[in-house]
Amino acid sequence: MNAIISASELASDLAGEQPPVVLDVRWQMEGSMRSAYLEGHLPSAVFVDLEADVTGRAGAAGRHPLPDLDHFGAVMRAVGVSPERDVVVYDTGQNWAAARVWWMLRWTGHTSVRVLDGGIALWTGPLEQGAGSAPAEGSFVPAPNSTDLLDADSAAALARSGLLLDARAAERYRGEVEPIDRVAGHIPGAVSAPTTENVAADGRFKPAVELADRFKALGASGTSEIGVYCGSGVSGAHEVLALAVAGIPAALYVGSWSEWSADPARPVATGPDPQ
């Protein structure tokens, strides 16, 4: 199944006999956007709070570590997610948070999850206001796999044996600025690949062929293992999604730079080169 869905395709699916579960996961660095959801959301969409329901508490494992999987599973069931039912996730045009929910569901075993390409900004259909009625309870139970997730040690190893992409802005990769984390720079051996370059001006992903060419130029090949990290595992999930659009599997280092840079024992590289 495709990793993304257009607004017109989603409108058609919502009018069908088996409409997908739609999750609104709009989020900003300052916190929840539940108020925006209440003001207007896609028909039947249910709000999911990224930091309360999809990521764990900030700490030594990073600013957006993995959540407790029992809690995550309970939230997903409460919003109607079941293994046999399609799920569509969206946020604003940026779609970073939606990509993190997409990744979480895929990593924990759901095989039919897509992100609304371009987010709510490109939706031209009707919107609903208020919280709406609670959906029917779902039956999804998380069953994580071992191949799509990296920790600090496996990310460091992959930077040497395969391809580790840094999805942050290039100036953060180079260590010129660091607005959030303790230390500026990047994981030694990682390659700069800002995820903002995966999308067009309207927020939609670039064509799959164009994305595949981009990642090939960055070092992706048919035989190399690929991993992605960012600041805290949110925009990195967006790059994993872009790779999926291009037909390239990749793992996510969820702790990302917020975990790596918090450990003084971890080496740090600066400048434009991987080192």
C-alpha positions in Angstrom: 0.0 0.0 0.0 1.1 3.5 -0.7 2.4 5.5 2.2 0.5 8.7 1.3 -2.9 9.5 0.0 -4.2 12.6 -1.8 -7.1 14.8 -0.6 -9.2 13.7 -3.6 -8.5 10.0 -2.9 -9.3 10.4 0.8 -12.6 12.2 -0.1 -13.5 9.2 -2.2 -12.6 6.7 0.5 -14.6 8.6 3.1 -17.7 8.3 0.9 -17.2 4.6 0.4 -18.7 1.6 2.3 -15.6 1.1 4.4 -14.2 4.5 5.2 -10.8 4.7 6.9 -10.1 5.8 10.5 -8.9 9.3 10.2 -6.6 10.7 12.9 -5.9 14.4 13.3 -2.5 14.8 15.0 -1.9 18.5 14.5 1.0 19.6 16.7 3.4 22.4 17.3 6.5 22.8 19.4 4.5 24.9 21.9 2.1 22.0 22.5 -1.2 20.5 21.6 -3.4 21.9 18.8 -6.6 20.4 20.1 -8.3 23.8 19.9 -7.6 23.9 16.2 -9.1 20.5 15.8 -12.3 21.6 17.6 -12.5 24.7 15.4 -12.5 22.5 12.2 -11.3 19.0 11.2 -11.8 16.5 8.5 -15.1 14.5 8.6 -15.0 11.7 11.2 -11.4 12.6 12.2 -10.5 11.9 15.9 -7.8 14.0 17.6 -4.6 12.3 18.9 -2.2 14.3 21.0 1.4 13.6 19.8 3.1 14.3 23.1 0.5 12.7 25.4 -0.3 9.6 23.3 2.4 8.9 20.8 5.6 9.8 22.5 7.0 9.3 26.0 8.1 11.8 28.5 11.2 13.8 27.7 14.3 12.6 29.5 17.6 10.8 29.0 16.1 8.9 26.0 15.4 12.2 24.2 12.7 14.8 23.8 10.2 12.5 22.1 11.1 8.9 23.0 8.9 5.9 22.5 5.7 5.8 24.5 4.6 3.1 26.8 3.2 0.6 24.3 0.3 -0.4 26.5 -0.8 3.2 26.6 -0.3 3.7 22.9 -2.3 0.6 22.1 -5.1 1.7 24.4 -5.2 5.2 22.7 -5.3 3.6 19.3 -8.1 1.3 20.2 -10.0 4.2 21.7 -9.8 6.2 18.5 -11.1 3.2 16.5 -7.9 1.6 15.1 -8.2 -2.1 14.2 -5.7 -4.2 12.2 -8.2 -4.8 9.3 -9.2 -1.2 8.9 -7.3 1.5 6.9 -5.9 4.4 8.8 -5.2 7.9 7.4 -3.2 10.4 9.5 -2.9 14.2 8.9 -1.7 17.3 10.5 -0.9 20.8 9.1 0.9 21.0 5.7 4.2 20.1 7.4 3.0 16.6 8.3 5.9 15.8 10.6 3.7 14.7 13.5 1.5 12.7 11.1 4.6 10.9 9.9 5.5 10.0 13.5 2.1 8.4 14.0 2.4 6.7 10.7 5.8 5.3 11.7 4.5 4.2 15.2 1.6 2.3 13.7 3.7 0.7 11.0 6.5 -0.2 13.5 3.9 -1.8 15.9 2.3 -3.9 13.2 -0.4 -2.0 11.3 0.0 -2.6 7.6 -2.5 -0.1 6.2 -1.6 3.4 7.3 -1.2 6.5 5.0 -0.5 10.2 5.5 -2.7 12.8 3.9 -0.3 14.4 1.4 -0.1 18.1 2.0 -2.1 17.8 5.2 -5.3 19.7 6.1 -4.0 22.7 4.1 -4.9 20.9 0.8 -8.3 19.6 1.9 -11.0 21.3 0.0 -14.0 19.3 1.3 -16.2 20.1 4.3 -14.9 20.4 7.8 -16.6 19.4 11.0 -16.5 21.3 14.3 -16.4 20.1 17.9 -15.3 16.8 19.3 -18.0 14.7 17.6 -19.2 11.3 18.8 -16.7 8.7 20.1 -15.8 6.1 17.5 -16.4 2.4 18.0 -13.7 0.7 20.0 -10.9 -0.8 17.8 -8.9 -3.9 18.4 -5.3 -3.0 17.5 -2.6 -4.4 19.8 0.9 -3.2 19.2 3.4 -5.8 18.1 6.7 -4.0 17.4 9.3 -5.4 15.0 13.0 -5.3 15.5 14.1 -4.0 12.1 12.6 -0.5 11.8 14.1 1.0 15.1 17.6 2.1 15.9 19.2 3.0 19.2 22.3 5.1 19.7 24.7 2.2 19.3 23.1 0.8 16.2 22.8 4.3 14.7 26.5 4.9 15.3 27.3 1.6 13.6 25.0 2.2 10.7 26.7 5.6 10.0 29.9 3.5 9.3 28.5 0.4 7.7 25.5 1.8 5.7 23.8 5.2 5.4 22.6 7.3 8.3 20.7 10.4 7.2 20.4 13.5 9.3 16.9 15.0 8.6 17.5 18.3 10.4 18.3 21.7 8.8 21.7 21.8 7.3 23.0 24.5 9.6 22.2 22.3 12.6 23.9 19.4 11.0 27.0 21.5 10.5 26.9 22.7 14.1 26.5 26.4 13.2 23.4 26.7 15.4 21.6 24.6 17.9 18.4 26.2 19.2 17.3 23.2 21.4 19.8 20.6 22.3 22.9 20.7 24.5 25.6 20.4 21.8 25.7 21.4 18.2 26.8 19.1 15.4 26.0 15.7 14.1 26.6 12.0 14.6 30.0 11.1 13.0 29.5 9.5 9.6 26.0 10.8 9.2 25.0 12.5 5.9 23.0 15.8 5.8 19.6 15.3 4.2 17.1 17.9 5.4 13.6 16.5 5.2 12.3 19.9 4.1 13.9 19.2 0.7 11.6 16.2 0.2 8.5 18.3 -0.4 7.3 20.8 -2.9 6.2 24.4 -2.0 2.6 23.3 -1.3 3.7 20.7 1.3 3.2 17.6 -0.9 5.9 15.1 -1.4 7.9 15.4 -4.5 7.4 12.6 -7.1 8.7 9.1 -6.1 11.2 9.1 -8.9 12.6 12.5 -7.9 12.9 11.4 -4.3 14.6 8.1 -5.3 17.1 10.1 -7.3 17.7 12.4 -4.3 18.4 9.5 -1.9 20.6 7.7 -4.5 22.7 10.8 -4.8 23.0 10.9 -1.0 24.4 7.3 -1.0 21.3 5.1 -0.9 21.7 1.9 -2.9 19.9 -1.4 -3.3 22.2 -3.1 -0.9 22.8 -0.4 1.8 20.9 -0.4 5.1 19.5 3.1 5.8 18.7 4.9 9.0 17.4 8.3 9.8 17.6 10.7 12.8 16.6 14.3 13.5 16.3 16.3 16.6 13.9 14.2 18.5 12.4 11.5 16.2 9.6 13.6 14.6 10.9 15.2 11.5 13.1 12.0 11.1 9.9 10.0 10.8 8.9 12.4 7.9 12.1 11.5 6.1 11.4 7.8 6.6 8.1 8.5 5.1 9.7 10.2 2.1 12.0 7.2 1.7 8.9 4.9 1.7 7.3 7.1 -1.0 10.5 6.4 -3.0 10.2 2.7 -2.3 13.2 2.6 0.0 12.9 1.0 3.5 14.7 2.8 6.4 14.9 2.6 10.1 14.4 5.5 12.6 16.6 6.4 15.5 13.9 7.7 17.7 16.1 9.2 20.4 17.9 11.2 17.7 20.1 14.1 18.4 18.3 15.0 21.6 19.4 11.7 23.1 22.8 11.5 21.5 23.9 15.0 22.4 22.8 14.5 26.0 25.5 11.9 26.6 28.9 13.5 27.0 30.5 10.2 26.0 29.1 10.3 22.5 31.4 11.8 19.8 30.2 14.9 17.9 31.2 16.0 14.4 30.8 19.5 13.0 31.1 21.0 9.5 29.6 20.0 6.2 31.3 16.6 5.9 30.2 13.3 7.6 33.7 12.7 9.2 
